[in-house]
Amino acid sequence: MVNKVVFDYLSQYHDKYNLDDLKKKILSAGYPQQDIDEAIKLLGLDNSLPTGSVNMNPYNSQVSAPNTNNNLGVGYPSSSGITNFGTVNTTSPSSSLSQQPNYGNLKLGEKKFKWMRFAGILGGIYLLIGILLGVFSYLGCISFNNNVVLYSILGVFALIFISVFFFLYGFVVMGKYSDSGLLRFASKSYIILVVIGVLIIIGMGVIAVFMIGDIVTEVNSVLSIINGNPLLLFSSLGGLGEILAKYALIFISLITLAGFWILFFIVASFCFFIGLMQTGNHVKFAKIAGLLGILVLVIFFALVLLFAGIATFNPEMLMGTDWGLVASIGVIGILALLAFSYIFMVISLFNASRKFESGYI
């Protein structure tokens, strides 16, 4: 695929400046020769010469004498080899070779961070951590009774939570360069959903702590009131009932919010995988990752609808061992497809970085 940054640069400046000088400037910016050749071929510039208003002929009398403190910083051929010329005097000094086109917020030659590559590295680290935890759990090497192990695992997950925003941002950048609005929307939605999900969990935890504290306080108050007289017990439980009713209403509100969160997550997931399929026109393996992700969602909903229908119309069927086997196979299949989709997603990040982040740091 043609590098859009190189293509736009040559498209804008090929009729104003010498093509060889443009090539040198692009190469000095860190872009590979292959990107230049592909852009030149697509533009049909194999034998092009500058035709714009800027006079690039070094033998023209309008060019000042050679000097080492030139403004353009480019070399032109002469009878004695490569000569650096000073300021080019033109009647239309509207642009110079130092001016560079914008592509998004990118300037050619300006070093930008390789977000997609960084996201791919994070994705590989997540995969390695998951494999190690699975192996250690299978071998029984992980004991949550050991405080060192427990705190280490919690620390790892805390780092994963912090870095997952950068991982998801890599897909935002991929969607930007591959012109996939769905992928950008879904990736940004995932970032928002992670924040909201954590806030919901923290909110439930804080409310549970306050509820337990209020219940303990109320129970102690009731015990002090009845003072060993059981006849006063039922007449003193009104406050406890009010506490439970208040927190039950709060929990119902949070559960409703969590339900909307799940619905939005499902919508974002469909958009994300469809966006990956769109990106597959520009990035290798992205389409495979998207197809596998869509297949995961379809199988998941098929299993949910199947068991929901059985539970509604014939719940006795669920008591059979065959349905347990079906559920187990379905879950294993979903996890396997999701793992392969994730692997291809990580690979696509590296591929997109190679195509769109040439010359970045």
BELDA-V201427 format. One record per pair of residues at least 4 apart in sequence whose ideal C-beta (glycine too) atoms are under 6 Angstrom apart, sorted by the first residue. I is the first residue (numbers start at 1). J is the second residue. Records with the same first field share a line. If there is no record, write none. Layout:
BEGIN
I = J, J
END
This chain:
BEGIN
1 = 282, 355
2 = 7, 38, 39, 42
3 = 35
4 = 8
5 = 103
6 = 26, 31, 35, 36, 39
7 = 11, 39
8 = 101, 103
9 = 101, 108
10 = 14, 39, 43
12 = 101
13 = 17, 22
14 = 45, 48
15 = 51, 52
16 = 52, 54
17 = 21, 22, 50, 97
18 = 50, 56
19 = 48
21 = 74
23 = 36
26 = 31, 36
29 = 108, 109, 359
30 = 359
31 = 35, 358, 359
32 = 358
40 = 45
50 = 56
53 = 92
54 = 90
55 = 60, 62, 90
58 = 63, 76, 78, 85
62 = 89
63 = 85
64 = 86, 87
66 = 83, 84, 85
67 = 86
70 = 84, 86
71 = 87
72 = 97
75 = 82, 84
76 = 85
78 = 83
95 = 99
100 = 107, 108
111 = 361
112 = 360
114 = 118, 353, 357, 360
115 = 170, 173
116 = 170, 173, 174, 349, 352, 353
117 = 353
119 = 167, 170, 349
120 = 346, 349, 350
122 = 163, 167
123 = 167, 346
124 = 346
136 = 141, 142
137 = 142
143 = 149
144 = 150
147 = 151
165 = 191
168 = 187, 190, 191
170 = 349
171 = 183, 187
172 = 184, 187, 188
174 = 178, 352
175 = 180, 183, 184
177 = 356
178 = 279, 282, 283
180 = 275, 278, 279
182 = 271, 274, 275
183 = 275, 279
185 = 271
186 = 268, 271, 272, 275
189 = 268
190 = 268
193 = 197, 265
200 = 258
203 = 254
204 = 254
207 = 250
211 = 247
214 = 243
218 = 239, 240, 243
222 = 236
225 = 236
226 = 232, 233, 236
232 = 236
244 = 248
271 = 275
273 = 290, 293, 294
276 = 286, 289, 290
277 = 287, 290
279 = 283, 286
280 = 286, 287
283 = 348, 351, 352
284 = 351
285 = 344, 347, 348
286 = 348
288 = 344
289 = 341, 344, 345, 348
292 = 337, 340, 341
293 = 341
295 = 337
296 = 334, 337, 338
299 = 334
300 = 334
303 = 330
304 = 308
310 = 314, 317, 318
311 = 315
318 = 323
352 = 356
353 = 357
END
